[in-house]
Amino acid sequence: MAISIVKQPTPFQPAYNPMIISLTSSNVAQTSFQFVSDIYVRGNWVTRMKIPVNPDGYGVFDIHRHVENSVSFDFNPSDKYWTIATNSFATYSVNFSEEFRFEWPFYDNQFTSGSLSFIGGTTPLFNVGDEIFVTQEDNATEPGYSGYAQITSITMSGTYSLLVTNKPFTTATPVNPGTVSLFNFGLNILTTTQSTGELDTFNGVVSFEDYINWDWTDWEANNVAPYGKFLTNVPDNYKVGTQSRMWLNVYQADSNDVKDLMIESNKGTFRFTNSFVDPGTYDQYSLLKAGVGPYQLLTYTSSITNQGTASFPIIDDDTTEYTIYVKNQILQQTIASKTFKIDRTCSRYEPIQLVFMDKMGSFVPFTFTRVSRNTTSIDRKTWGQNYGSFAPATNNWNYNSWDRGTRTLDTVVNEKWVANSDWVDSATSDYLMELFQSPEVYWIKDNGTTVAINITTTGVERKQTINDQIINYTIEFETSVKNSSQRG
C-alpha cells in the first residue's frame, strides 16, 4: 500500500525541457483514485497538481512549467571573477500522496463502552474525527446502524480492526456486514508517501534529440577525465576580440569542486579563486558564473594571480589564443578546457558587440564588424485645438500667424539597427542560431554602456558549407526601451 516512483528527472537538468515523473501505487484500483503532487522550489511550496492514473495504471506528471517559473538568468555587465548564478539555478522536490474514495468492509458490529463499533479484517484508512457513512448489506436487522456517524477511536490488532463511532449501541444483531466510507463522497488522502528528494535545475534547454540522451554527469564538475563541461554550447576556438565580455556558468554537485579558474596564454598560467563555499542549504552555490572574456581578463586583474614565471598582461599583442579550465580545492582539473581565438580583424565600420544568453544559460559575445545601419521611426500622437482668442475691447477674434491648431501630445522615438557579420566558420554559423533565438540580448557599446535590445529578425537560414570563408549573417534589432520627446 505504497507509491512507487518509476521514473523521475535526473539530479541536474535544464528547466525548459520536460520534467517527467511517472509513478504507480497499490491503490490505483480504488474508486476515484488520483495522485497528488506538492512541488517545492528552493524549499518553498509552489503548487499542487492532481493526476488520475492512465489506462496502464500509472500517473505521469510533467512539472517543468511550475519549476521554470522560479528560474530566470543572471546578467550584470560589472560582474567579474566568480559570482553566484542565483537566478539561473534552483533546487526542487516533489512530495507525492494519493487520494481516493476508500470503502472499508466490516463483517459485524458490537457494543464498545456504550457506543456502536464495527469490526473489520483490514486496516481502515480513516482518522479519528472523520465523518463517515455506514452502509449495511440488505436486510440488516438494525437499519438504524446505517447512515451518518463520526469516528471516536480506531483500534487495530493483529487479526482485526475496531472502528468506534459516536452512535449509541441499540441492540445486539445477527452478523450484519457492510462498508464504511467518508461522508458526502469525501476522498481519503494518504499524505507524503513518497518524495523525489532534492533535485537541481538550471536555465537551459536542449533540443528534442539531445534531451533523449541527456546525461547530467557530462556537465558536473568532476576530477575524472573527460571532466565536466562549461554550461555553454560555444564551440572551441570561438573568436573573441580584446573588448569582448563573456560569462560562462559551471555546476558543482559537491563543495569545492569548482575552486580555481585557470587561464593559459602565451604569457603563462594565471588563476582566480572561488570564495563561495556551499553552506548546504538548497545548494545556492552549486551554479557559479565566471567572467572570462578578454576585456575582463585585461581590465580586472586585482584578484588574478600569475603562476610561476607568468607575467601580465594575460593577453598581449602576440597572443593568438587563450585557454580556460577549472580545478578543485586540491588542484585537480574538474572542468574541461575551452580555447578561444583572439580576433584582431580591423574594420572601418563601427563594431557592434552583442552579448546573448545561449541555450545553456551562459552569456557569450559576438561582434558584428561589417557595415551597420541605424534608422529611427517616430510615432506621434496629436490633438486639435481652437486657435486665436476673443478680444473684448474690439469685439474681434484675434490670432497670430504662429498660433497652433494641432498640437503634439506625445512622441515616441524607436531606433532600429541592421548589422552584418564578417565571415564565420561552420561551427560558429551553427552556434549563432542561438543568438537569433535568445530571449536575452544586450549591446555593449564602445564606451562601455550596456543596452538591452530585442532581436526583430523573424527568419534566418542556417548557412552550411565546407568552405569556412563564405558564411556571414545579417541581424536586425531595436532597443528595448523607446526614447521619448518633449510634448507640444
N, C-alpha and C positions, 0 to 999 in steps of 0.2 A: 504494500500500500504506500508506494513512494513514487516521486517523479524521478525520471532518469533523463539526463541531458545527453542526447545522441550526438549533436554537433553544436559547436559554439565558435565564435570568432577566435582568431589566433591572438596570442598575447600582445601583439603590436600590429596595427593595420590602419590603412587610410580611412578617414572618416566619411569620405564621399562615395565609397563603394558600399554595396550591401553588407550588412552585418547580420548574418543568418544564424538563428538559434533554433534547433529542432529538438523536441523532447516528447516523451511519452509517459504514461502513468498506468498503474494497475487499476485506476478508477475510470478509465475512458469509457467504459460501458455504462456508467451511471447516467441517470436521466439529466438532461440539460448540462452536461459536463462541458467545462471550458477551462483553459489555462489562464492564469492571471500573472502578469509580469509587472514588477515595480522596478523602474530604471533609475539608477543613481549616477550622477556625474560629479566628479570631484567631491564625493561624499554627500552630496545633496540630492534629495529626491526630486526627480524631474517629471515623471508621468507614470501612469498605469495603463497597460494595454491588456485587453482580453481577447483570446483567440480560441474558437472551438476546434475540435480535432478534425483533421481531414479524413477522407474515406479510408486511408491506410492506418488511421489510429494515431497520427502524430499532430502535434501542434507546431507550427512553423512561424517564427517571428522574424521580421526584418526591422531592427531597431535603429538603423543608421540615421533616419530622419530626425529622431529625437536627440541623438548624441551629437550630430554635426552642428546643431543649433548652438552648442556650447563651445564650438571651435571656430576661430577666425584666422588671424595672421598677426605677425609681429614685424612692423616696419618702422624704423626710426633712422633717418639718414645720419644721425650723430652716433649711432651705435658702433663700437669698435671692440677689438679683442673678443672675449667671451661674454655673452649676455644670455639671460634665460628667455627661451621662447614660450612665455607663459600662455599666450592666447592661441598658439599653434598646436597645443597639446592638451590632452585631458585623460584622466583615468575614469573608468566607468565600471559598473557592475549591474547585474540584473538578478533580483530575487524572485523566485517563482513559487506560486501557490496554485491551488486548484479549487474550483467551486462546482457544485452540482447539487441536484435535489436528491438527498440521501433518504432512503427508506429503510428503517431498521426493523427487521422481523422479530416479533416476540412470540413465545409459544404458550404463555399463560399470564395471569395476573395474581397478585397476592396482597395480603394485608401487611403493611410495614409501619409500625408506630402510629396507627390511626389513619394512615394515608394509603392511597391506591398506588401500587407499583406494578411494573411489568418486567417479566423475566425473558431474556433472550440469550442465545448462544454465541452471538458475535458482539464485537465492541461497538457501542453506539457512538457515532461521530457527532455528539451534541455536547453542549456545555450547560452547567448549572445556570438556571435563569432563562434558558431558551423557552420560547413559546412554541408548543408543538400541537399537532393534530393527530389524534389516535383513531385508527380505523380497524375495528374488529371485523373478522370474517362474518359472512351472512349467518343469520340465525343465532347471533350471540344472545345468551340468556340474560345479560345485563346491558342493554343498549346504552344506558346512561354512561357507561365507561368510555364510550366513543366520544369524539369531538375535541373541543379545545381543552388544553391543560398547560401547566407550566412545570418545568423540571426543578425539583428542590434538591436532589442529590443523585449522584451516579456512583454505584459500587460495582467493581469488577473483580472477579476471581478467576481461577484457572479454568473453570468449566462453564461459567455463566456470567452475565451482566445484569445488574438490577437497576432499573430506572424508576426513581421515586418521583411522584407528582404531587401537586397541591390539591388534587381531588380527594375527597373523603372515600374511604372504603365502605361500601354499602352492604354487600353480602357476598358470600363465597359463591363461586360459579364453577361449572364444569370447565374443562380445558377450552379456553377461548383464545385462539391465536389471532394475530393481526399484524399491522405495521404502524410505525410511528415516523412522522416526517415533520419538518418545520412548518409552523402555522402560516397560512396565507401564501403557500407555494414558495416559501423562503428557500434560499440556497445555502448549503453548508460551505464554508470557506476553510480550507486547510492552509495555514499561512507558513511562508518561508520554509518550504520543504526541500528546496534546492537552490543553489546560487552558482553563478558563473565564476565567482571570485573576481578580484580586481584585474581589469584589463586596460591596455593603453591604446590610445588612438592619436592621430596627428592630422594636420590639414592637407592631406594629399589625396590623389585619385589616380588610379591606373586604368588602363584600357580593359575592356571585357576579356580579351585573350590573356593579358598578363595577370589579371586578377584570378583566373582559374588556377594559375601556378604560383600564386603569391606565397613567398617564403619569408616570413618576418625576420628570420635569422640572417638574411642577406644584408640587413640594414642595422643590425645590432652591433655595437662596438664590442669586439672580442679579440683576444690575442692569438687566435689560431688562423693561419692563412686559409682562405684569401681575405681574411679580416672583414669588418663591416664596411659599409659604404656611406659616403656623404648622402644626405637626403636631397638629391637633385638628379635630374636627367641630363645635365650639361655634359657634352661629350668631352673626352680627353683631348688635349691640345687645342681647346677652345681659345679663340683670340680675344684678348682684352687690351685696352690702352692704358697708359700710365695714369689717366684720370678716371678709370673705371672703378666703381664701387660694387662690392659683392658681399652677400651674406649667405653662408651655407649652414644648414642645420645638421645636427648629428644626434643620434639616440643612444643612450646608455641604459641598460636594464639594471646594472649594479653601480653603486657609488664608485667614483674614481676610475671608471673605465675610460672616461674622457677627461684627460688632465692637461696635456701639453699639445698645443697646435704647433707643429713643426713646419718650417719654411726652408726650402733649399733653393739656392740660386747660384750663379757663378761667383757670388760674393761669400758663399759659405752657408752654414746652417744657423737658423735662428728659431726662437720659440716664444710663445706667450702662454701663460699658465691659467687654467681654470680654477677659480677660487670658490665656486659654488659646490658645496657638499650636500648630497641628498639627505634631508633630515628624516626621511622615512614617512612623511605624511603626504599621501596621494602623489608621491613621486614628482613634485613640481619641478625638480631639477633634472628630469630624465631627458628632456629635449633642450638642447643648447644651440646657440647661434654664434657663429664665428665670422667676424669681419675680415675677409681675406682678399679683397680687391687690391690692385696695385696702389690706388690712391690711399687706402687705409694703411697699407704696409709702409708707404713712404711718409705719410703725414703723422701718424700716431705711433711713435716709437718708444715712448717713455716706459711702457711695460713689456717691450720686446727685448729679449736678451740674445746676444750673439754667443755662439758656441765655438770653442776652440779659437782658431785663427780668423774666424769670420769677421768682416768689417762692414759697417754701414756706409752707404745706404744699401738696403736689401736688393734694390733694382737700380742699376746704373745704365749708362749709355751702351754698355756692351752686353747687357742682359737680353737674352732672346727668349727665355722661358723661366718659369719657377714652378716648384712642386710643393704641395702641401699634404700632410697626413697627420694622424693623431696618435699619441702614446698615452698609456695609462700611468697610474701613480708609480709603478715600479719600472717604468721606461720601456714597456713592451708596446709594439705597434698594435693598435686596435681598429683604426680606420684606414682603409686602403688609400694609396697615393692618388692624387689628382693633379695633372700638369696643365698649365696654362701658357699659351704663347703670347709674347709681348708684341703688339701690333703698333708699329710706328709709322704707318702709312700717312703721308701728308695729303691734305686736301685743301683746295681753295674755297671749299664751301664750309658753312657753319656746321660743326658736328652736333648731332642730336643724340645724346646718351639716354636711352630708356632702360629703366630697371624694372623687371617684371617678376611676379611670383610664378614660378614654374609649377608643374603638376605635382611635385613632391614637397612644395611648401617653401623652398629656398628662394631668395631674391638674387637674380642674375642679370648682368648688364648686357646690352647690345647697342652699339653705336652706329647710327646711320650717317655715313660720311659723304654721300653724294649730294646732289642738288636737292634742296628742300624749298617748299613754297608755303607762304602764310597768307591766308585770306581771312577777311573779317566780315561777318554778317551782322547786320544791325536790325533789331526788331523794335519798332516804335509803337507806342500806344498814345493816341491823341484824343483831344476833346474840343468841341467847338464852343465859342462864347460870343456874346454880343460885343461889338467894339464901339468905341466912342462913348460920349456921355451927354446928358442934357444940361444946358446952361440956363438957369432960371432968369438971369439978368437980361438975356437977349431972347429968351424963349426959342432958342435954336438947339439943334442936335450937332454937337461939335465932335470932330475926331481928327486924329493925326494920321499922316500917311504911314507912320510906322506902327500904328496900332495893330494888334494881332487878333485875328478871328479864330484861328486854330492853334491850340497850344499842345505841346508835347507833355504828356503826363508821365511817361516812363520810357527809358531807352535801355535796352539790354544789348551788350556787345558780346558776340560769340566768336572767338578766334579758332580757326581750323588750320591744321597743318598737314602737308603731304611731304613725306621724307622717303628718300631712296637709299638703299644699302649699296655697299661695294660688293664685289664678287665674293661669294662664300662657297665653302666646300659642301659636299653632300651631307655630312654629319650635322653641320651647322644648319643646313637647309631643313633637315628633319626636325631639329630642335626648335627652330624658330616658329614652328606651328604652335608651340606652347605660348609664345609671345602673343600671337594673334588671338588666342583663346583665353588669355589670362584675364581674370576679373580685377586684378590689382596691378596697375602700371603707373610708373612715375617718371617724370622727365627731370633729369638733373642738368641744369643749365651750366654754362661755362663759369658763371660767377658763383656757383655752389648752391644756388637756390633750387629747392626741390618742389615740383608742382605735380599735383595729381592730375592724370589725364584719363580720358576714355577712348579706347580704340573704336573708331567708327567704320573701319573696313569690314564689309559684310560678307566678303567671299575672298578666298585666296587659294591658289593652286600650289600644292606642294611640288616643287620642281625637283626632278631626279635626273641625274646624269653621271656617267663615269668620269666626265671631264669636270674637274672642280673649279674651273675658271669661267664658267658661263652661267652662273646662278646669281641672281640678285632679286631683291624684293622691294615693293613699294608699300608703305603703310600710311594710313590716314588716321588722324586723331584730333581731338579737341580738348581744351582744358575743361576739367570737371566743374570748375566754378566760373560762372559767367560774370563779366565785368558790367558794372552799372555806370550810368552817366548822369549829368545833372537833369533835374526836371525843369521844364519851361514855365 
